[in-house]
Amino acid sequence: MGIHINLFPIRAVVLAAGVSSRMGQFKPLLPIDGKPMLEIVLTKVLSFPFEEVKAVIGYKGHELIEAIKFEDERFNWITNEHFLEGLSSSIKVATGSLHNAKSGVLIFLGDQPFLRTSTIDKVLQVIIEKGFAQSKCIVQPTFNGTPGHPVFISGSMIPYLKTITGDQGAKSIFKFADQHIYVPIDDEWTILDVDTKDDYQNLRNHSL
């Protein structure tokens, strides 16, 4: 990668605590090219030198811990006991567990296995080159004008996360940002996730 993030520590959080109700099967362990979906996502995130990478689990969390192993001291599982309260509860648990998030956190979804590493790289370049981590800022990739993930929340914005509720993630705090930067990306996978069996079948028709 073209970024030396070790000189500018940013944390990463991967959200994977939900019950996969629309899928009817447990999404994080669904195989794609022979590997669990969540493992593919985490492998991509860990390929970047984030100082910390947290995976938030809840429903069937013990199965994920047994199935997915990483020998990387930066990585930790975080259990959200309140996962039924929605995505916001996982974000609060994750950011509350970070040792030092003053430079901000990049939030990923655990059901976007085809997100390109070049997308992550581009978002990080914008954050670092513009110094957005030092301000009240949100940075978000877009595809054809639609905002996607991963979403960067600067350190000064993290205290606002204590107020979020429900399944809308961090959207409710975006209005408090001094800047909300959109990064156009030629990567449809930044706005696509896996919610239904049809989504999963469409994914399986692609190759990593």
Order of alpha helices (4+ residues) and beta strands (2+ residues): beta-beta-beta-alpha-beta-alpha-beta-alpha-beta-alpha-beta-beta-beta-beta-alpha
